[in-house]
């Protein structure tokens, strides 16, 4: 595989030796441009044999030695024999570069790709190298780093040093491409349709994406997200065009187009937008985007395909090893490279031999797609006026006749450094507006609505770094787990019996957690009631504040909201400063046209609150002093939330809190 090289002026290119075949290590020789610099190609130590040495030994001119080494027929046989004998005696090997210059050809072809890190382009490169090696050609590889503005200059520099050019998925616009092509002939385009006079090898990515859509529709999906690729990608345009046709032709199909990119990182970063779109399946631009999406979905506890189906494109080598294995369209990657070389070789050798057509695209159905998940809906009389719990695979969903309101996850797939624990996410208003966020960029260890405590006998049940007095936030190997022992559920109430373990796997606490939901005040209310028991000995609960970090008394039933402009209301006044640390029995957080009212129905604890760097709140267990439990002592925690599809003011919030 070629190694990516620099992509700016001066242009850097890498030559890949092909003649040894695909399984032998290949040597890379770097050329530096502009010309005039030492290329390093064919350079030997000062005391090595040169053509002048051979000429002196054979008593001929250097030009005669050059003609002999290049196989010219104008040299007398006896002189040829004398020159070859001298070269053999001196162990002389002619310079490939010098020979190329004298013959006017290089036996090299240039390959320009947008991104050598993409396995699709690596496989196309492999197909070209395998096929061209048999013809005695080498391949010079240049990477443009997905920069359309740099492509033309790199392509021209590469072509000047080779006999022909192959451009894979060029990102430049049509006008720039039309201007470039006459300057770099002969040239073959791969994955890009050029003008009629330009040779090309093109995969019908529009057909590919339609294959995926038809597969998902056959599974019952009607609301899909498309994670779009680079705007400059011609194949992305083909996908978008095919999706528009599918929308017109398939009754009830809804497509949500989300800008994304081409990389694993792009797919990873798109998960929150995918979840907010409330789709049941995702069509990713390529397999790399799908890999990133799957990794992030796994972290936030979204089951694939039980909760969301995911598809890719290309069927790169790792697709079947993804977790779960990826449903994707098989693009004939190596075949594309071989076909591109066949057409190129026919062009530069003036051969009239025909070449095969591009192989057919096929769907590889694997474990990442499944039937559309059923929405939790109440059954029986009065269903529209009730909320209830239902089990869906290994999760529990709270819903009404209007659809999903909350999902209870067990956190089994959470990284250990996030302190695995059960949590609620998403939690939505009746109108479908999400009011929780999971593992955001600013704090990866925040998970929707969960019981999170910074330190329990020194064990973190919060996740991330632990505040150490005199040292500051420090990443320690002290993350515990909250493991469910069993859940009982009826339409109204979910009861989870949980054991809390320290980082050594030793039990610390037992918890009985009750979660209920009901319609109320034009929205719906969620009640969280937990009883923690120090069954295994005495317990000390700390926060960063009790360890020396002023104002950081967080820990308790913690609600992480989506980031955004937030208005804070409380019984002690408006704004974050009035509510922070207060003993107001209620707290209202208003984001746009939705409101979250939090109420402490039993003992009122100080409110920990953030609205600037992120939006989150909880009644704090250890605000400025540790909380201790004696063996077998109980600790009761309660929080009631009212979710409304309207913005409330302080007067209405106070009235509603009184009625709760």
VOROSE-267357 format. One line per field, with one value per residue (C-alpha): z negated, y negated, x; residue number from 0. Coordinates in Angstrom, 2 decimals. Example, Ala and Ser with C-alpha at 12.3 -4.5 7.8 and 13.67 -1.06 7.14 Angstrom:
residues 2
w = [-7.80/-7.14]
v = [4.50/1.06]
u = [12.30/13.67]
resi = [0/1]
This chain:
residues 660
w = [0.00/0.83/-2.01/-1.97/-1.06/-1.44/0.77/0.95/2.97/3.65/4.73/3.22/4.97/4.11/6.60/5.80/7.27/8.71/10.56/7.55/7.25/4.56/1.77/1.80/-0.17/2.19/2.02/2.14/3.80/3.10/5.78/4.81/7.13/8.61/10.85/10.10/6.70/6.11/6.81/5.10/7.83/8.82/6.65/5.67/3.43/4.85/5.39/7.33/11.00/13.60/17.35/17.78/16.01/18.40/21.41/20.33/19.65/23.06/24.83/26.33/25.82/23.16/25.94/27.27/23.80/23.57/26.95/25.96/22.62/24.30/26.89/29.95/33.09/34.61/32.65/34.11/32.46/31.37/29.66/27.95/26.62/25.39/23.61/21.95/20.80/19.25/17.55/16.17/14.94/13.18/11.89/13.56/13.45/15.63/14.05/14.75/14.74/17.25/19.50/19.36/20.35/23.29/24.56/24.03/21.86/18.20/17.99/15.14/14.78/12.31/9.97/8.21/5.35/2.85/-0.29/-0.67/-4.12/-2.51/-2.00/1.20/2.84/1.44/3.15/6.44/6.14/5.52/8.64/10.72/9.30/9.73/13.34/14.38/12.89/15.55/18.21/16.51/15.28/11.99/10.39/9.02/6.41/5.37/2.73/2.82/-0.73/0.57/1.70/5.05/5.45/5.36/7.71/11.05/10.03/8.53/11.57/13.98/11.97/11.77/15.49/16.47/14.94/16.25/19.49/18.50/15.68/13.77/11.62/9.03/7.82/8.64/6.51/8.78/10.41/14.00/15.46/13.85/15.00/18.60/18.54/17.06/19.22/22.49/20.54/19.09/21.92/21.95/18.86/17.39/14.86/12.20/10.33/12.27/15.57/17.79/21.25/24.05/25.38/21.95/21.01/17.65/15.40/13.41/10.69/10.69/7.10/7.75/8.42/5.32/2.99/4.52/3.77/0.11/-0.04/1.50/-1.05/-3.97/-2.59/-2.27/-6.02/-6.74/-7.11/-5.76/-7.51/-6.63/-7.17/-4.50/-5.83/-2.88/-1.65/-0.54/1.41/4.15/4.63/7.95/6.50/3.69/6.30/7.91/4.55/3.89/7.33/6.81/3.39/4.89/7.42/4.66/2.70/5.72/6.51/3.06/1.25/-2.28/-2.05/-4.02/-3.64/-6.04/-4.44/-6.94/-5.96/-7.19/-5.30/-4.33/-7.45/-10.58/-12.62/-10.53/-11.16/-14.88/-15.18/-13.37/-15.89/-17.89/-14.73/-13.55/-16.82/-16.80/-13.31/-14.76/-11.83/-11.91/-9.48/-8.20/-4.75/-5.23/-2.42/-2.75/-5.07/-7.00/-7.94/-8.94/-11.16/-13.06/-13.42/-14.79/-17.30/-18.70/-18.76/-20.75/-23.25/-23.81/-24.13/-20.90/-19.73/-16.06/-14.39/-17.16/-17.58/-14.35/-11.13/-9.54/-6.01/-4.24/-0.73/0.81/-1.27/-2.28/-3.91/-7.49/-6.84/-7.84/-11.04/-12.29/-15.40/-14.24/-10.79/-8.24/-5.53/-2.52/1.27/2.78/5.05/7.22/5.84/7.07/10.34/10.85/10.63/12.99/15.49/15.30/16.07/18.98/20.59/19.87/21.28/24.40/24.86/24.39/26.39/29.19/28.71/29.97/27.51/25.77/22.01/19.73/18.38/14.74/12.61/11.24/7.80/5.20/1.70/-1.15/-3.79/-7.29/-10.90/-10.94/-9.33/-10.55/-10.61/-11.60/-15.43/-16.66/-18.46/-22.03/-22.01/-24.69/-24.01/-25.11/-26.03/-27.03/-25.58/-24.28/-27.85/-29.41/-29.51/-30.00/-29.91/-27.44/-26.98/-23.62/-23.43/-26.21/-26.89/-28.23/-26.55/-28.07/-25.60/-24.88/-21.89/-20.45/-20.47/-22.41/-25.41/-27.17/-26.85/-29.79/-28.98/-31.24/-30.20/-29.60/-26.55/-28.23/-28.54/-32.03/-32.26/-32.01/-35.14/-33.53/-34.92/-33.86/-32.41/-30.53/-26.98/-24.94/-27.10/-24.93/-25.22/-23.88/-20.76/-20.28/-21.37/-23.02/-26.47/-27.18/-25.66/-25.84/-25.81/-24.29/-23.16/-26.17/-28.74/-27.28/-30.61/-30.75/-30.01/-29.77/-33.12/-35.57/-39.23/-39.07/-42.08/-41.92/-44.78/-46.83/-49.25/-46.67/-43.71/-40.84/-39.79/-37.75/-35.10/-33.70/-35.93/-39.72/-41.58/-43.86/-46.56/-45.75/-42.34/-40.45/-38.07/-37.60/-35.57/-38.01/-37.61/-40.16/-38.04/-39.44/-37.94/-38.67/-37.53/-37.31/-39.06/-37.57/-36.33/-36.93/-34.91/-34.45/-32.37/-35.00/-36.82/-36.16/-39.16/-38.81/-41.57/-41.23/-42.94/-43.01/-42.70/-43.24/-40.73/-42.18/-41.61/-45.30/-46.18/-47.88/-47.81/-46.76/-45.16/-44.41/-41.66/-40.67/-37.48/-36.63/-33.97/-33.54/-31.49/-33.30/-32.59/-28.82/-28.94/-30.91/-34.21/-35.07/-38.68/-39.83/-43.31/-44.57/-47.91/-48.42/-51.26/-52.75/-52.96/-52.77/-55.33/-55.98/-53.00/-52.45/-49.48/-48.27/-45.53/-44.09/-46.41/-49.52/-48.09/-47.69/-44.38/-45.27/-43.71/-42.31/-44.63/-41.89/-42.30/-42.52/-40.06/-37.27/-34.17/-31.15/-28.62/-25.00/-24.65/-23.66/-24.95/-28.26/-30.55/-34.25/-36.64/-40.34/-43.49/-44.43/-41.22/-37.54/-36.11/-36.85/-39.70/-41.65/-41.33/-41.82/-45.32/-46.29/-48.23/-45.84/-45.72/-41.93/-38.96/-35.41/-32.35/-29.20/-25.78/-22.93/-22.94/-25.40/-29.19/-31.76/-35.29/-38.00/-41.45/-44.68/-46.31/-49.56/-51.18/-49.25/-48.46/-46.96/-43.18/-41.19/-37.82/-34.64/-31.60/-30.00/-29.20/-29.10/-30.36/-33.31/-36.76/-39.83/-43.51/-45.10/-47.70/-48.96/-48.28/-50.63/-53.15/-52.72/-53.18/-55.31/-55.72/-58.52/-57.74/-56.53/-56.61/-53.77/-51.62/-49.73/-46.57/-44.59/-41.60/-39.58/-36.07/-34.02/-30.26/-28.31/-24.65/-25.60/-27.29/-30.86/-32.85/-36.56/-37.63/-35.73/-36.87/-40.51/-40.05/-38.35/-41.00/-43.69/-41.94/-41.43]
v = [0.00/-3.45/-5.83/-9.22/-12.08/-15.84/-17.71/-21.33/-23.26/-22.04/-18.97/-15.67/-12.39/-8.80/-6.12/-2.59/0.30/2.85/5.39/7.66/8.40/7.55/9.74/8.44/5.28/2.34/-0.40/-4.02/-6.61/-10.22/-12.89/-16.54/-19.24/-21.81/-20.48/-21.44/-19.77/-16.45/-13.77/-10.96/-8.57/-6.20/-8.10/-5.97/-6.49/-8.53/-5.47/-3.48/-2.59/-5.06/-4.92/-6.79/-3.94/-1.42/-3.59/-3.78/-0.04/0.80/-1.97/-3.49/-6.69/-7.13/-7.54/-4.10/-2.57/-4.26/-2.88/0.63/0.50/-0.80/2.00/-0.18/1.87/-0.64/0.66/3.33/6.75/6.91/3.52/4.62/7.67/5.56/3.07/5.77/7.61/4.41/3.68/7.20/7.03/3.71/4.81/1.79/1.31/-1.47/-4.14/-3.65/-7.40/-8.00/-5.26/-6.78/-10.17/-8.76/-6.72/-9.45/-7.21/-6.25/-3.03/-4.73/-5.77/-8.43/-7.79/-10.73/-9.97/-12.19/-10.19/-7.23/-6.55/-5.41/-1.62/-1.99/-3.96/-1.55/1.36/-0.52/-1.20/2.49/3.42/0.98/2.10/5.79/5.34/2.89/4.92/7.58/4.94/3.76/0.50/-1.32/-3.57/-7.02/-7.88/-11.36/-12.25/-15.51/-15.34/-16.01/-19.49/-20.35/-23.46/-21.45/-18.65/-20.26/-21.27/-17.86/-16.04/-18.12/-17.60/-13.86/-13.55/-15.34/-12.50/-9.61/-8.22/-8.56/-9.59/-7.86/-10.16/-8.49/-10.38/-13.87/-16.51/-19.54/-21.13/-20.40/-23.54/-22.89/-19.25/-20.21/-22.63/-20.04/-17.01/-18.25/-19.03/-15.54/-13.17/-10.19/-10.10/-7.78/-8.91/-6.47/-7.11/-10.33/-10.75/-13.20/-14.55/-12.10/-12.14/-11.28/-7.62/-6.71/-3.79/-4.68/-2.91/-3.69/-4.93/-6.14/-2.53/-1.49/-3.81/-2.78/0.86/-0.12/-2.13/0.68/3.11/0.85/0.17/3.92/4.17/1.63/-1.52/-4.72/-7.50/-7.34/-9.57/-9.99/-10.97/-12.94/-12.76/-15.57/-18.27/-18.08/-14.33/-13.44/-10.10/-11.96/-13.93/-10.63/-9.38/-12.52/-12.36/-8.72/-9.50/-12.25/-9.75/-7.22/-9.80/-10.40/-6.73/-5.12/-6.05/-7.36/-7.51/-10.36/-11.14/-13.39/-14.63/-15.37/-16.84/-14.53/-13.71/-10.70/-9.57/-7.50/-10.69/-12.29/-9.35/-9.35/-13.05/-12.66/-10.41/-13.11/-14.66/-11.23/-10.54/-13.98/-13.25/-10.36/-8.05/-4.26/-3.66/-5.39/-5.30/-6.26/-7.78/-4.99/-2.22/-4.46/-6.83/-3.80/-2.51/-5.80/-5.82/-2.27/-3.04/-6.05/-4.32/-1.55/-4.08/-5.78/-2.52/-2.55/1.04/1.78/2.94/3.23/-0.55/-1.76/-0.08/-1.22/-0.67/-1.55/-1.62/0.03/3.27/2.60/5.46/4.59/4.27/7.84/7.46/4.40/4.76/5.61/6.70/4.04/4.28/2.54/2.49/4.42/2.10/4.01/2.08/4.12/4.81/1.06/0.64/3.53/2.24/-1.29/0.11/2.21/-0.83/-2.94/-0.34/0.04/-3.71/-4.11/-0.97/-1.83/1.54/2.18/5.00/4.67/4.47/5.85/3.79/2.72/5.64/5.43/3.91/6.30/5.90/7.66/8.15/8.49/7.88/4.07/3.96/5.35/4.69/1.25/1.12/0.87/-2.32/-1.70/-2.23/-1.63/0.88/0.95/-1.65/-5.06/-4.43/-7.99/-9.30/-7.04/-6.46/-3.07/-1.01/1.74/3.98/3.76/6.25/5.45/1.97/0.54/-2.22/-4.62/-5.75/-6.88/-6.62/-9.47/-7.43/-7.17/-9.47/-7.91/-4.97/-3.19/-1.86/0.30/-1.18/2.20/0.94/-2.20/-2.47/-1.73/-5.23/-6.59/-4.68/-2.38/-2.88/-2.69/-5.91/-7.45/-8.71/-10.04/-11.78/-13.76/-16.03/-14.87/-16.85/-14.86/-17.49/-15.81/-17.10/-14.84/-14.45/-11.50/-11.47/-14.95/-16.24/-18.51/-15.73/-12.23/-10.73/-12.56/-10.19/-11.68/-11.33/-9.12/-8.77/-9.98/-10.60/-11.82/-9.65/-6.83/-5.71/-7.04/-5.23/-7.37/-6.77/-9.99/-9.12/-10.97/-12.66/-12.79/-15.98/-15.41/-17.98/-19.91/-18.26/-19.12/-16.94/-13.68/-10.60/-7.69/-4.02/-4.35/-4.00/-1.81/-0.28/-0.19/3.17/4.06/7.30/7.40/5.21/5.53/3.41/2.73/0.11/-2.54/-1.74/-0.39/0.98/1.68/3.40/2.28/3.09/0.50/1.90/0.26/0.40/3.76/5.30/5.22/4.28/0.93/0.16/1.62/-0.55/-0.14/-2.56/-3.36/-5.28/-6.31/-8.50/-10.17/-12.88/-16.21/-19.91/-19.58/-17.68/-14.70/-14.08/-11.68/-10.62/-9.18/-7.64/-5.78/-4.20/-3.44/-1.12/-0.81/2.97/3.68/1.22/-2.50/-4.89/-8.35/-10.37/-13.20/-15.80/-17.88/-20.66/-18.55/-17.79/-21.45/-22.63/-25.50/-25.52/-21.98/-20.16/-18.05/-14.50/-13.03/-12.55/-14.47/-15.69/-16.56/-18.67/-19.46/-22.45/-25.74/-29.02/-28.27/-30.45/-29.51/-30.17/-29.31/-30.34/-32.39/-34.42/-34.29/-33.32/-30.79/-32.76/-32.97/-29.23/-27.92/-26.47/-27.61/-25.60/-26.41/-23.42/-23.77/-24.74/-25.53/-25.29/-26.82/-26.17/-27.87/-26.66/-23.78/-23.70/-21.28/-21.83/-19.93/-19.58/-18.04/-16.38/-15.35/-16.77/-19.80/-19.80/-22.63/-22.88/-22.30/-23.99/-24.69/-26.67/-28.13/-25.35/-22.86/-22.61/-20.31/-20.27/-18.08/-18.26/-17.95/-15.23/-16.61/-20.32/-21.46/-18.61/-14.84/-12.75/-9.63/-6.49/-4.01/-0.27/0.66/-2.99/-4.14/-7.23/-8.35/-10.43/-11.79/-14.06/-14.92/-16.35/-18.02/-18.21/-20.79/-21.82/-25.48/-28.11/-28.90/-32.04/-32.25/-32.67/-29.60/-27.56/-28.39/-27.44/-24.16/-23.25/-23.83/-21.49/-18.81]
u = [0.00/1.31/2.00/0.24/2.55/2.47/0.03/1.25/3.83/6.37/4.42/5.58/4.88/5.65/6.75/5.63/7.67/5.29/7.37/7.87/4.17/1.61/2.98/6.58/7.48/7.70/10.27/9.18/11.41/10.50/10.83/10.85/9.60/9.95/12.66/16.21/16.25/18.01/15.43/17.26/16.07/18.87/21.38/24.43/27.47/30.33/32.53/29.85/30.22/28.92/28.39/31.69/33.54/32.02/32.90/36.57/36.75/35.22/37.18/34.04/32.07/29.40/26.82/27.74/27.29/23.88/22.80/23.87/22.09/18.92/18.93/19.56/20.33/22.78/25.80/28.12/27.78/31.45/31.13/27.90/29.71/32.66/30.37/28.27/31.40/32.76/29.44/29.28/32.87/32.23/28.80/27.23/23.45/21.96/19.77/16.08/15.60/18.40/17.05/13.56/14.89/16.80/13.85/11.27/9.09/9.12/7.11/5.29/1.68/0.54/-2.38/-4.07/-6.50/-8.31/-7.47/-5.12/-6.56/-9.82/-9.74/-11.78/-8.98/-6.40/-8.15/-8.41/-4.68/-4.06/-6.00/-3.96/-0.61/-1.38/-2.47/0.25/3.11/2.63/3.25/6.45/4.97/5.42/2.85/3.49/0.85/-0.22/-2.82/-4.79/-6.15/-9.69/-8.61/-10.29/-8.14/-4.90/-5.95/-5.08/-1.54/-0.82/-2.22/-0.12/3.10/2.46/1.67/4.88/6.88/4.80/3.45/-0.21/-2.53/-5.34/-7.53/-9.74/-12.84/-11.52/-13.24/-12.74/-15.77/-16.78/-15.25/-11.86/-11.94/-12.70/-9.78/-7.40/-8.08/-6.46/-3.27/-2.80/-3.69/-3.71/-5.91/-8.52/-11.16/-12.36/-15.62/-16.17/-17.96/-16.10/-16.91/-17.69/-14.14/-12.62/-12.26/-13.80/-14.60/-17.69/-19.66/-23.35/-23.56/-27.08/-28.04/-26.13/-28.00/-31.33/-30.47/-29.99/-33.21/-35.25/-33.79/-34.75/-38.22/-38.72/-38.01/-40.76/-38.66/-40.18/-38.25/-34.55/-31.54/-28.88/-25.45/-24.18/-20.58/-18.23/-20.04/-17.39/-17.86/-19.48/-20.60/-22.37/-24.32/-25.36/-26.59/-28.62/-30.21/-31.19/-32.65/-34.81/-36.16/-36.83/-38.85/-41.05/-41.52/-41.96/-45.20/-44.70/-40.90/-39.31/-35.62/-33.74/-30.53/-27.77/-24.41/-21.68/-18.46/-16.36/-14.49/-15.04/-14.81/-17.56/-19.88/-19.07/-19.94/-23.28/-25.03/-26.80/-28.24/-29.35/-31.14/-32.76/-34.10/-36.17/-35.47/-35.56/-32.67/-29.55/-27.98/-24.32/-22.23/-19.69/-18.58/-16.19/-19.00/-21.09/-18.23/-18.08/-21.84/-21.90/-19.13/-20.97/-24.35/-22.73/-21.36/-24.70/-26.60/-28.62/-29.10/-28.44/-30.64/-33.28/-33.47/-31.88/-30.76/-27.48/-26.15/-22.91/-21.50/-18.38/-18.11/-14.52/-12.63/-13.58/-17.33/-18.15/-16.10/-17.98/-20.15/-22.72/-21.56/-22.44/-25.07/-23.53/-23.32/-20.43/-18.48/-15.94/-12.96/-9.99/-11.80/-12.17/-8.42/-7.75/-10.29/-8.85/-5.39/-6.68/-8.23/-5.16/-2.77/-4.89/-4.63/-0.88/-0.04/-2.47/-4.15/-7.66/-8.34/-11.68/-12.06/-14.73/-17.60/-17.77/-19.08/-22.60/-23.28/-24.70/-26.10/-24.31/-27.02/-25.59/-26.60/-26.82/-30.28/-33.56/-37.31/-38.51/-38.82/-42.40/-43.36/-44.50/-48.26/-50.82/-53.56/-57.18/-59.77/-58.52/-55.07/-54.80/-55.05/-52.45/-48.70/-47.11/-43.93/-43.15/-40.13/-38.33/-35.48/-33.02/-34.41/-37.67/-39.64/-42.14/-44.75/-48.26/-50.53/-48.45/-45.22/-41.96/-41.47/-38.49/-36.16/-34.51/-31.05/-28.88/-25.53/-23.93/-22.05/-20.74/-16.92/-15.65/-14.20/-17.76/-18.88/-21.51/-25.00/-28.66/-30.04/-32.95/-32.40/-33.97/-36.55/-38.95/-41.93/-45.27/-44.42/-41.23/-38.68/-35.65/-34.72/-31.75/-28.31/-25.92/-22.09/-21.70/-18.33/-17.93/-18.51/-18.47/-19.53/-22.87/-25.76/-29.24/-30.98/-29.08/-28.12/-24.53/-22.30/-18.70/-17.41/-18.87/-16.16/-13.70/-15.31/-16.55/-20.15/-20.02/-17.44/-14.47/-11.92/-12.02/-11.18/-8.18/-7.43/-4.26/-3.99/-7.16/-9.22/-7.32/-8.14/-8.07/-8.88/-11.66/-14.79/-17.52/-20.64/-24.35/-25.72/-29.36/-30.29/-33.75/-36.59/-40.31/-42.64/-46.33/-48.03/-47.56/-44.32/-40.83/-38.93/-35.21/-33.21/-29.60/-26.32/-23.55/-20.00/-16.63/-13.76/-12.65/-16.08/-16.99/-20.60/-21.15/-24.88/-28.19/-30.84/-34.51/-35.46/-39.05/-39.88/-43.43/-45.02/-48.38/-50.05/-50.29/-50.97/-50.92/-47.63/-46.44/-44.68/-41.89/-41.33/-38.00/-37.86/-34.77/-33.94/-30.23/-29.22/-25.71/-26.03/-22.30/-20.98/-20.73/-20.78/-19.31/-20.57/-18.34/-18.40/-15.57/-16.75/-16.13/-12.66/-11.73/-13.21/-15.52/-18.97/-18.72/-21.10/-22.63/-23.89/-27.39/-30.25/-28.52/-30.34/-28.16/-30.05/-29.15/-26.86/-28.48/-29.84/-31.59/-33.68/-33.54/-36.41/-36.68/-38.52/-35.44/-35.43/-34.67/-31.30/-28.63/-27.02/-30.30/-30.95/-27.40/-27.06/-30.53/-33.10/-35.90/-38.27/-38.49/-36.39/-37.56/-35.31/-36.81/-35.27/-37.08/-40.68/-40.25/-39.92/-38.55/-39.82/-37.91/-39.49/-38.16/-41.20/-39.47/-36.33/-35.14/-31.43/-29.33/-29.51/-26.35/-26.74/-24.78/-25.96/-22.82/-20.34/-23.24/-26.83/-27.44/-28.99/-29.42/-30.37/-26.91/-26.28/-22.96/-23.18/-20.45/-20.18/-19.88/-23.01/-22.51/-24.60/-24.22/-24.44/-27.95/-29.05/-31.35/-31.04/-34.18/-33.90/-36.84/-37.26/-40.36/-40.08/-42.81/-42.15/-44.13/-44.30/-44.53/-42.41/-43.47/-42.78/-41.95/-45.59/-46.81/-43.82/-44.58/-48.23/-47.41/-44.84/-47.44/-49.84/-47.19]
resi = [0/1/2/3/4/5/6/7/8/9/10/11/12/13/14/15/16/17/18/19/20/21/22/23/24/25/26/27/28/29/30/31/32/33/34/35/36/37/38/39/40/41/42/43/44/45/46/47/48/49/50/51/52/53/54/55/56/57/58/59/60/61/62/63/64/65/66/67/68/69/70/71/72/73/74/75/76/77/78/79/80/81/82/83/84/85/86/87/88/89/90/91/92/93/94/95/96/97/98/99/100/101/102/103/104/105/106/107/108/109/110/111/112/113/114/115/116/117/118/119/120/121/122/123/124/125/126/127/128/129/130/131/132/133/134/135/136/137/138/139/140/141/142/143/144/145/146/147/148/149/150/151/152/153/154/155/156/157/158/159/160/161/162/163/164/165/166/167/168/169/170/171/172/173/174/175/176/177/178/179/180/181/182/183/184/185/186/187/188/189/190/191/192/193/194/195/196/197/198/199/200/201/202/203/204/205/206/207/208/209/210/211/212/213/214/215/216/217/218/219/220/221/222/223/224/225/226/227/228/229/230/231/232/233/234/235/236/237/238/239/240/241/242/243/244/245/246/247/248/249/250/251/252/253/254/255/256/257/258/259/260/261/262/263/264/265/266/267/268/269/270/271/272/273/274/275/276/277/278/279/280/281/282/283/284/285/286/287/288/289/290/291/292/293/294/295/296/297/298/299/300/301/302/303/304/305/306/307/308/309/310/311/312/313/314/315/316/317/318/319/320/321/322/323/324/325/326/327/328/329/330/331/332/333/334/335/336/337/338/339/340/341/342/343/344/345/346/347/348/349/350/351/352/353/354/355/356/357/358/359/360/361/362/363/364/365/366/367/368/369/370/371/372/373/374/375/376/377/378/379/380/381/382/383/384/385/386/387/388/389/390/391/392/393/394/395/396/397/398/399/400/401/402/403/404/405/406/407/408/409/410/411/412/413/414/415/416/417/418/419/420/421/422/423/424/425/426/427/428/429/430/431/432/433/434/435/436/437/438/439/440/441/442/443/444/445/446/447/448/449/450/451/452/453/454/455/456/457/458/459/460/461/462/463/464/465/466/467/468/469/470/471/472/473/474/475/476/477/478/479/480/481/482/483/484/485/486/487/488/489/490/491/492/493/494/495/496/497/498/499/500/501/502/503/504/505/506/507/508/509/510/511/512/513/514/515/516/517/518/519/520/521/522/523/524/525/526/527/528/529/530/531/532/533/534/535/536/537/538/539/540/541/542/543/544/545/546/547/548/549/550/551/552/553/554/555/556/557/558/559/560/561/562/563/564/565/566/567/568/569/570/571/572/573/574/575/576/577/578/579/580/581/582/583/584/585/586/587/588/589/590/591/592/593/594/595/596/597/598/599/600/601/602/603/604/605/606/607/608/609/610/611/612/613/614/615/616/617/618/619/620/621/622/623/624/625/626/627/628/629/630/631/632/633/634/635/636/637/638/639/640/641/642/643/644/645/646/647/648/649/650/651/652/653/654/655/656/657/658/659]
